[in-house]
Amino acid sequence: MKDDKKTTEFYDRLRTQLEGDTVWPAPYLYKFIVPASLEKIAEIEVIFDGTDAVINTRDSSKGTYTSVSIKVTMDSPDDVIKKYLEVSNVEGVISL
């Protein structure tokens, strides 16, 4: 089970950092690792539907995992965090 306190602290720090060093709207690069599964990648892609997202994937050397990089223009730190929270609902995803 996820530690909600640590998760909240992480997103609070991220919000503070993004507010301090970025003028919004701005491009943001998300990076995720997922078990190699077209279904998991599709679940992530749906979360970014309707945006200007550029999504790149690369399989690990053994083919067991796929890295997913998503460059997208976001309107605010809260919007960045909202997408992280949505993607965290996809089973097996690791946010980098």
N, C-alpha and C positions, 0 to 999 in steps of 0.2 A: 504494500500500500504506500502511496506517495506521502511524503511528509509535507502537509499543507503549509505549515509555518515556514519551512525552508523555501518552498515554492513561492509563497507570498513575498518573502524577503528577497528572493532572486529577482522577481518581476519588479519589485519596488526599486531595487538598485538599477535594473536595466532602464526603467522609466526615467529615473533621475539622470542617468548617463546620457540617454537619448535627448532629453530636454536640454541638457547642458551643452552638447556639442553638435547639434544638428538643427538646421533651419528646415521647417516642414512646410509643404510636403517635400519628401526626399526619397531617393532610391534606397532600398534596403535589401540586403542579401541574407536570405535564410539558408541554413544548411541543415540537412537531416540525413540520418542513416536509417534505412529500413531493411527488414529481411527481404531478400530478392523475391518480389511478388508484384506482378503487374496490378493486382487488385489494390495493394497498399499504395502504390504509386498513384493509381487512379483516384483513390480516396483523397490523397493530398492535392492532386490537381484540381479536384472539384472545389476544394476550399478556396482556391485562388481563381476560380472561374469568374469572368466578368471584370477582371483586372488586366493591367498591361504586363502581367507576369511573363518572364522568360524562364522556362524551366529546363534545366539540363540534368541528365542522369548519367551515372557511370557505375558499372558493376565492379565489385571487388575482384581481386585476382582469382579467388576460388569460386566466385559467382554466388556466394551465400548472402551477400549484402549488396545494396545499391545505395550510392550517395545521391541525394537529390539537392540541387542548388536552385534557388528561386530568387531571381532579381525582380523586384516589383516596386513601384512608387507607392509609398504609404503617406497618409495625411497627418499622422501624429504618432507619438510613442504609444498611446493607448491602442491605436489600430494595429501596431506592430505586435503588441502583447496579445491582443485578441486573436490574431492569426496563430500565434504560438499555442495558445490555449486550445483552439480548435484542432490543430494538428496533434496536440498531445492526446486527443481522444482516439487517434488511430493506433491500434494495438501494435506494439513492437517498435514504435518510432523513437529514435534518439535525436534530440535537438542538440546541435553543436553551437 
